[in-house]
Amino acid sequence: MRLSVIGCGYLGAVHAAAMASIGHEVVGVDVDEAKVAALASGAAPFFEPGLDELLSAGLASGRLRFTTDMAEVAGSAVHFVGVGTPQSKDGHAADLRFVDAAIDALLPHLSPGDVVAGKSTVPVGTAARLAERVDPAGATLVWNPEFLREGWAVEDTIRPDRLVAGVPAGEEGERAAAILREVYHTAVATDTPFIVTDYATAELVKVSANAFLATKISFINAMAEIAEVTGADVTQLADAIGHDARIGRRFLGAGIGFGGGCLPKDIRAFTARAEELGRGESVAFLHEVDAINLRRRERAVQLVVDALGGSAHGKRVTVLGAAFKPHSDDIRDSPALDAAVRLRGLGAHVVVTDPAAIENARRVHPQLDYVADRDEALRDADAVLVVTEWDEYRRELDPEHAGSLVGTRTIVDGRNCLDPEAWRAAGWTYRGMGRP
């Protein structure tokens, strides 16, 4: 099929390349000329494992191209809209300017029978509003939320764990759902659940999934706060309750908390929309989920200060990690950088290292010192703070080797990803999050 993807940021670029890889002819459109030029050369302007290879293969096959000219979407059977919905500058609500602008630019190029598939994360009610603008062109709007994990986005797009399509009622919706099944033919052929629902449910699936994951993370971090004043070990606690099939162990990793471009903004936008609908009390607990998450950043910094004898002033602190999670260079609302900036504000000489995110971090926080080489970053450190669980720190960093580089063997494990016994055996003062 001929497809277009409007918006070639993280979501759109991955979606365009993945759709081309399963046989579709895809044109990606973005207003950012530099981004389009990078993608057209086969180099993504962000780090995502496997994406460059997918881009190069798609471009070489002739099935994938990128442009700034919206007119080139004409003739596509399905138009995916994957632009960003950041948090508003003056509140917690989602900023829908980019979604509205994308629809406005697309309308003149639609033909009767086209399908417009929204993939952006939007407040419930947005799809119904946009459908009123798309209908006069003879096109059908569907809402097809994404469930990508940064670092595994290529896999999640080609082999998703479920597909959701919010469609209008009647034959029009049935036809649109059938077209989406054709688009995702490889996943459908392997019996991936394909859930057809109404607009509102499809919109809520995405935000409620993120709200649940955020709640699960903040729950175990709340338990870490109790563990810290009782002497309990939150990691053993998570193991024990995680054996209950109703709870499960995934996302019960206590530590410095979540960040990134999705969970924080999505739970805030969800609460803002619920309040607009007069049901703010239904998700009021998400305010505390957010508050717990932010408190864990403060706690990680306090652990470093305590380990330094009560003051970070003049001390050299090495921060291992800048991205909000491993296998990504995304620094949006990164707990790692938040902690680094807080420590610098307390007078520490902060050195940050990361396998992928240094340049992004430097652009936003030039006041920090950055060192690409891990071992060089560790040299002469008075304390080390682990905040992004890259394998370079979690598995490959030997306590004895690291000890030969630092000035003082003091480490704060902001992700509870290290073996305390191994580090203590090597003479380190080890402090975890919710661990004795």
N, C-alpha and C positions, 0 to 999 in steps of 0.2 A: 504494500500500500504506500501511497504518498502521504507523508506526515510532515507537519511543521511543529517546531518547538519555539515558543515565544518566551524569551528570557533564558540566557545561557550562563547563568551563574552556576552554583554548585549543583542544584537540582536539575536545571535544564540541560547543562552540558552532559551530565551523566546519562540523563534520559535519552538525549539525542543520539549519543554514541551507542548506547545499549540497543535502541530500536534499530539502528542501522546494522548492528551485529547480528540481529535475528532476521535480516532480509528486507527490511523496509527501506524506502528512499526517503531521506530525512533532510530538511533544511532547518537550521537553527538560526534564529534572528535575535539580535541584541542591539541596543543603541550605543553600547560601548565599543568604539572602533578598536581599541587596543585589545580588548578581550576577544573580539571576533578574529583579529589578526593572529593572536596566539593560538586559538582553537583551530583556525584554518591551517596552521603550520603543524598541527599535531601535538602541541604542547599546552596542556591545561594551565591556566593561570593560578591554580591552587593544587595542593598535594592530595591525591587520592590514588591509592594503590591500584594498578591495572588500567587506569583511565587513559594514560598516554598511549599505551599499546592499542587500546580499543579505538581511540581517535585515529591513530595512524592507519589502522586496518580499514576503518570506515572511509576515510578520505581516499585511500589507495583504490578501494573497490568502486569509487564513484557514487556510492549510495549516501554519502554524508557530505554536507557542505554547510558553511556558515556565512551570514551576510548581515548587513545593517539595513537592507532594503526590505521593508515589510511586504512590498508588492510581490516578492518572490514566493510568498506562501500560497498564492492563488493556485488552485488546482489540487491542493492537498485535501484528502478526505477527512482527516482529523487534525485539529489544531490544539496542541497542548500548551497551556498557559502555566508557566512555572516561575513567575517573578516573585521577588521577596515581599514579605509582609512584616517589616520591622516594627518594633514597639514605637508608639508615638512619642515624640519628644516632650509633649506636654502632659503625658499620662501613661497609663498601662495598656490602653486599647491598641489594637493592631492598626497600623497605618496602611490603608488600602489604596493609596494614590497610585502605586505602580500597577496593581491589578486593574484598576479602572482605566489607566492610561493604555495598558496592553489591549484591553477589550476595545477601547476607542480606536486604536490604530488598526486593529484586526477587522473591524466591521466592514469597511469598504471593500475588502478582498474576499468576503465570504460568498459562497454560492449555495443555492437551495440544496438541502440534503447534507451539508457539511456538519460535522460534529466538533464542537468546541469543548475540550476536556480540561477543566480546571484542576491543577495539581497543587496550587499554593495552599498554605494553611490559613484559613480565613474564619472569622466569627460566624457562628450559625446564623443563617438568614441571608448571607451574602449571595449564595448561588441563586436563590429565588429572585433576588433583585437583578442580578446580571442576566438571568434568563429572559427577563422582560426586554432587555436591550438586544439580545441575540435573536429572539424569535422573529422579529420583522424581516430579518435577512433570509428567513427560511431555514436557518441552521438550528441545531439542537444543542443545548448546553447539558453537559453531564459533569458531575463532580467525582474526581478520581484521585483521592488523596494518596500522597506518597508516605512510605514508612521506611525511609532509608536510615541506615546507621553510617555515620561518617567513618571511613576506614574500610567499610564493607559495602559501599554504595553500588558498585558495579554488580556484585553478587546479588544484592537485594533487589536490583532492578530486573535482572535477567531471570533470577529464580526467587521471586518473592514468596513470603509465607502465606500471603493472602492478597486478593485484589478486591477493591471496593468500588462500586459504580453507583453514584446517586443520580437517578434519572427522573424525568417527568413521567406522569402516569400515562397509561394507554399505549397504543401502537407506536407512537413516536419514541417513547422510552424503551420499548422492547427492541425497536430497530437500532437505537443508539447503543444499547447494551450488547447486541449481537455484533456490531461493528467493533466495539472495544474487545470483545472476545477474539475477533480476528487479529486485532493489533497485538494482543498478548498470546498469540497462538502457541508459542513454545511452552509457556507456563500452564495454559489451559490443558495442553496435551498431557501434562504430567499430573493432572488432577489437583492443581492448586485451587483452593477454595475461591470461588468467584461470587461475591456477595452483591446482589442487586437490591438497592434500597432507594429511599427518597432523598432529596437534597439535604434536608436537615440532619438526617441520621448519618449520611456520608461525611458531612462537615464535623459532626460530633465524634465520629469514630477516631479521627486524628487527634483532636485536642483531648479527648478523654483518655486515649492511650498514653499520651505524654503526661497527663495529670496523674494517672495511676503510677507510672514509672517514677515520676518525681516524688510522689507520696511514699513509695516503697523505699527509695533512697533516703528520704528525710526521716522515715520511721526508724531505720537502723541507726541513723546518726543521732536521733533522739535517745535511742538506747545507749549509744556511745557516751552521751552526756551523763546518763545515770551510771554507766560502768565506771566512768572516771572518778566518781565520788564514792564508789562502793568497793573498788578494787576488782570488779568483774572484768572479763575479757570479752569484748563485743564480737571478736572474730569467732570464738568458740560458741558464743550465743547464736550467731548467725548460722553456723554450721548445724547446730542442734535444731533450731526451728525450721531451717531450710529442708530438713528431711521430711517434714510434713508436706505431702503432695499438694495440699491446699495453699501452701505458702510458697514453697520453692526457694532455692538458694540464689538464683540469679537476681541481680540488682540489690542484694543485701550486703554490699561491700561498704562498710563504714569508712569514712575518711574526710577529706576536705570538701566533698560535695560535688554537685553537678554544675555544669556551665554550658557554654556553646550557644549557638544561634537558635535553638529550638526550645528546650525545656523551660528555661527561665522566662523567655518572652511569651511562650504559649500559655503557661499557667497564669501569668499576669493578664494576658488578653482574655483568657477564659473567664477569670473572675470579673473583669471589666464588663464583658458582654452579659454575664449572668446578672450583674447589677442593673444593666440597661433593661433587661427583661423582667426586672422586679423579683428576681430569684437569687439575689446575692448570697442569702443565707445558705443556699444549697451547696455552694462551693467555698464558703467562708474559711473552711479548714485549709484551703490552699494558701491563704495568707501566712499561716503558721508553717506550712511546708516550705515556703519561700524564706521565712525568717530563720528556721532551723538551718537551712542550707547556707545562708549568709553567716550565721553564727559559727559554723565550722571553719570558715576561712579565718575568722578572728582567733579561734582556738588554735589553729595551726601556727599562726604567728606568735601567739602567746607561749606555745610550747618551745619555739625557737628562742624567744627572749628568756624564758626560764632556764633553758639549757645553757644560755650564755651568762648566767649568773644574775639575771634581772635587768640587764641593759644590752641593747644591740648597738649602741652608739660606738662607731669606730671599728666595729667587728666586720670581718669578711664572711659573708654568707653566700654559699653557692646554692642556687635554686635549680634543681634538675627537672626541667620541663617548662614549656611556655604555652603549648597548645592545650586546649581544654581537655583533650583526650589523646591517646596514642593513635598512630596511623593517620594523622591529620595535621594540617598546618593552620587550623581554624583557631583563632585567639579570641573570638567573640565571647564576652563574659567569662573569660578564662579564670578559674580559681587560682591557677599557677601564677599568672601575672598580677592578679589582685593581691596575693600574698607578697609577691616580690615588691610591688609598689608600697605596700604598707610597711614592709621592713625598711625600705629606703627612707620612708618618712620618719622612721624611728632612729635614723642616723647610721644605719648599717651600710657598708659597701657591698652592694648586691651584684653578684655575677650570675647571669642566666645562660643556660645552655639548652638546646633542643635539637633533635635530628632534622626537623622540617620547618619549624615556625619562627626561626630567629628573625628573618627579614620582616615578616608581618608584625612581629612584636616590636622591632626597632622603630617601625613607622609610627606606631601608636604610643610607645613609651621610650622615647629616645634617651630619657634620663637614666635608664638602667645600662649596665655594662653587659655586653654579650660576647660569649666565646663559643665558637662552633665545636671545638674539640672538647670532649667530655673530661678527659684527664687534665687538660690545661685549666679548665674551669674549676676543677677540684683543688688545684694547687694552692696550698697555704690557707685553706678555708678554716675558719673558726667553728663553723657549723654548716651542715648540709641539710637541705630540705628537699625531699622527694615529693613532687606534686603532679607529675604526669607519668603514668606507669608504662613507659616505653620499655621494651625488652632490654635495651642498652643499660637501663638502670635496675630493672626488676630481676632479670635473669643473668645478665652478662657482667655485672659489676661485682668483682670479687672484693670482699671486705678487707682482706690483707693488702691487696693492691691499692685500693682506695685509701687505706690507712697510711700507706707510704707517701701519699701525695698531700694530704691535708695537714694543717697545722695542729688541729685538735680533733680527736676522733669522737665527734658528736654528730648524731644524725637524727632527724625528725622525719618519720615515715608518714607523710600526709595521705598516702593511699593504702596503708597497711598491706603493702605488696612485698615486703622484704621478710626474711626469716630472722626474727629477733635473736634467736639462740646463736645463729651463725655470726651475726654482727657483734653480739656481746662477747662471744668467745674470742673474737679478734680484737678485743679491747675497746670497743666502741660503747659510748653511752647512747643507747637506743631508746627513742620515745615514739610510740605509735598513737593512733587516735582511738581512744576507748580501750586501750590495752594497758595492763599493769606494767 
